[in-house]
């Protein structure tokens, strides 16, 4: 797995919007933060294009994303927001220039399609906050992104949870948004989870949808031979007038309780203000103990493979 080069002061972070639209006002807190970190924030006027809910037409969004992939000066691609739309442009993208000059891909939620694709191509990426969220993010969320970008080691902790299964493991993390992972099944972007730590999060789904998606993933072997599971935010879920009878985390626990691997619930990542950064594709140390969960992300120099 290739780890893109760590960022240096003055490096370019290119901002794109592959899904929902974003305004200049919504973008400004991220521009201020990027300037504080000492990087160049770069974007084109197409970033503010609009077509219904999307950030411009599929053609505009595809061209702008392709330009970011091809930009040799760009060291990180920061997706402005999620929503829906990334999959509509994915098949038109070419990653040849990216592979010659790898850069960090940063985002979450709808951006899971890109994380999955890069994972299968052999490149690490950052499941992390996006400009639309910077204003409301916790200090820890933004600090974890900064540390990941510069290659520093850092840790994410979470209190003990009743559904946790204790244990320790070192393995690569993959996954992302449950709904997106479900939608990618059967495509070349669907990730082989064997021997890896699976991270899951989601937002605004009906509880029976959560159950259905998990059954489909399980029936497709998604949970076989996992090294561990991390459950992030399962936020703002919906129920029908006749209750489903379980909360989202209870549904997940039912599907996972027979697995003899470390399992951590309540980890601060996903559709949360405290959306802390995960490095997908590289080995992390997961420790699920009686008092807390601790996830350690190594320094760039500790990576056994990569560009550095």
N, C-alpha and C positions, 0 to 999 in steps of 0.2 A: 504494500500500500504506500503510495507516494504522499508525503506531507508537503504541501506548498510552502515556499519560503516564508519565513517570519517577516513581518512588516518592519520597516525602518522609518524614522522620521522623514516626512516629505513624500512618502509613497502614496500612490493614487488608489483611492477606493472609489470604484465606479458604481453608481446607484441606478438600478433599473426597476421597472414595474411590470413584471410578466403576467400579472393578474388584475386585481382591482386598481382603480385610479387613485391618485393622491394629489393633493394641492400643495402649492408652495408653502402655505402657512403650516400645513401638517408636517412638511419635510423639515422646517427650520430647526426644531430642537435637535434633530440628528446632525444637521450641518454644523450647529454650534458644538456639539459633542465631538464630532470628527475633527474640527479645528482645534479643540482643546487637547485632543490626543496627538496632534501634530501631523495629521495626514491631509492630503489634498482630496477633497470631495469633488468628483467629476460626474456630470450628467448632461444629457442633451435636452433640448426643449421638448423632444418627444416624450420625456418622462411625464409631462403634464397633459398629454393628449387624453381625450375622452371619447368613448363610444359606449353609451348606456352605462353599465357598471364597470366596464373595463377601462384600462389605461390606454385607450386608443384601439384601433383595429388589431386583429391578429397579425396582420402584415407589419404594422408599425412596431408592435411589441416584439415580434420575432427579430426584426432588423436591429432594434436597439439592443436586445439581448445578445445577438450574434456579434455586434460591434464590441460589446464588453468582453465576450469570449476571445475575440481576435486582437484586442488591444494589448500590445506588448508592454506598455507602461503601467497597465493595471495590475495591482497585486491582490485585490480582493473585489468581489462582486457582491454588493449589498442589495438584497431585494427589498423594495420599499414597503411592500405589504403582501399579504396573502389574499384570502377570499376564494376565488375560483378563476382559473384561466390559464395556468401554466401548462397544463397538459395539451391545450389547444395549439400551442406553438412548438411543443417539444420535438415532434417528428421532422420539423423543418430546420432544426439546428445542426450545425456541424462543429464537432469538437476537435478537429485536427489542429487548429492553431492553439487551442487551450492546452492540448497535450504537449505541445512544444514549449509553452510558457504557462505552466500551471499556476492558478491563483485560488485563493480561498473563495468558496461560494458560501454566502451567509444568509440565513433565513430559516423559517419554520412554517408549519401548517401546510398550505398549498405548495410550498417550496419542497416538500418531501419528494416530489417527482424528480427534482434535480439531485437531491441527496442520494436517492436510490440509483439514479443513472451513473453518477460519479463513483459511487461505491462499486458498482459493477465494472466500471472502467479502471478502477484501482487508485482512486484519489480520495484523500480525506477531505471533509467539509465541516462547516460549523452550523449546528442546529442552535440558532441564537435569535435574539430579538431583531426587530426590523424598525426602520425609521418611524412608521406610523405609531409605534409603541414607546419610543424613547422617552417622551415627555412623562409617561406614567411608570416607567420602569424603576425598579429598585436600584440602589447603588451597587448591590452585589451582582445584579444581572449585567449591568454595563461593565463592571470591573472584570467579570469573568470573560466577557467578549474581548476586552482589551488584552487580557493576559493570554488568551488563546491566540490572538492575532500576532503577538510578539514572541510567542513560543515559551512563555513562562509556565511553570507548573502551578496548579491550583487545585482546590478541592471543593466539592459540593457536599453539604451535609443535610440530613433530614432526621427529624425525631423518629423514635420507634413507632411502629404502626401495628395494629392487631393482625393484619393480614400478611405481615412480613414473614419470610422464611430465612432464617439465619444461615450465614455461610460466607465464604470468601472466594473470589475468582478474579483472574486477570484475563481479559479477552477484549476483542474489538467490539465497539458499540455500533448498532445499526437501528433502523426503524424510523420513527417520526410520528406523523399524524395517522391514527388508526384508519380513518375513512380513506385517506390517500393510499395507504398500503393495501387496503381491501380493493380499491379501484385498479391497482397495478397488477393484481394477480393475473397470471397468464401472459403477461407481457415480458419483454426482455429486460424491463427495468425492475421487475420483481426481484428482491434480494434473497440470496441463499442465506438463511439465518443460522445454519448449522455451526456450532462451536462459538457462537457470538452472544453478546448481551443484547437483548431486544428492548428498546425503549419505545414506549407508547404514550400518546397524549391525544386529547380530542376536545372539541367544543361544540355545544349547541346541537347535539344529536338526540334523537329519541332513544330511550333506554332499550326498546326492543331492537333498534338498529344496532346498538352496541353488541347485543347478544348474537344477532344474526351475522355480523361481521366476524366476530370471534369464532363462531362455529365454522364459517367458511375458511378462515385462516387455519384453524385446527385441522379441518378435513383435507386441506392442501399441504399438510405437513409442516406448517410454519413454526410450530412449537416443539417439534421433534429435535432432539440433540442440541437444544439451547444451552448456553453456559450460564445464563442468568436473565432476569427480567427486571426492568425498572419502569415503574408506572409514574408518570408525571401528572399534570393537571387534567382532570376529567371535568371540565368546567361548564356550568350553565346548561345542564342536561334537561331534556323535556320528557314529559310523561303524557299518556293518554288519559281521557276521562275515567277509564277503568284502569287503575294503577297496574304497572308491570310487576310490582312487588319486590323489586331489588333496586338499589342505587347502582350507579355505574361501577364503583369500586367493588361492590358485592358481586356483580356479574363477572368482573375480571377475576376476582378471587375464586369463584366457582370453577372457572375454566382452568385456573393455574394451580389449585391447591394440591393436586396429586403429583406435580412436578417436583422432583428431588434436586432442586437447584436454588441458589440464592435468589430471593425475590424481594424487591423493595417498593413499597407504596409511599405516596405522599412526597415525592421528590420535587423540588421547586424548579420545574421546567415545563414549558407549554404555554397555553393561553392564560398566563398569570403575570401580574406586575413583576414578580420575582422570577422571571424567565431566565434561568441561568444557562450558560453555554455548555453544550456537549460537543466534543470532537468526534464525529462519526468516522469510522474506518480504522482508527488506531486503538491499540490496547490501552485499557484503563484498569485500575484496581478497584473492584467493588467489594466492600465489606459491609455486610448486614449483620449487626450485633444487637444485643438485647436493649441497649440504650439509644443507639442511633445508627443511621446508615451513613457511610462515608464513601465517596467516589473520588478517586484521585486521578487527575489528568497529568501525564508526565511532561517534563521539560522537553523542548524540541530535540535537545542533545541526547535524550534517552530513547528516541525513536530508532528502532533497528533498521528501518528502511526509510527512504525519502530523498528529498533533494538537498538536505542540509547535513 
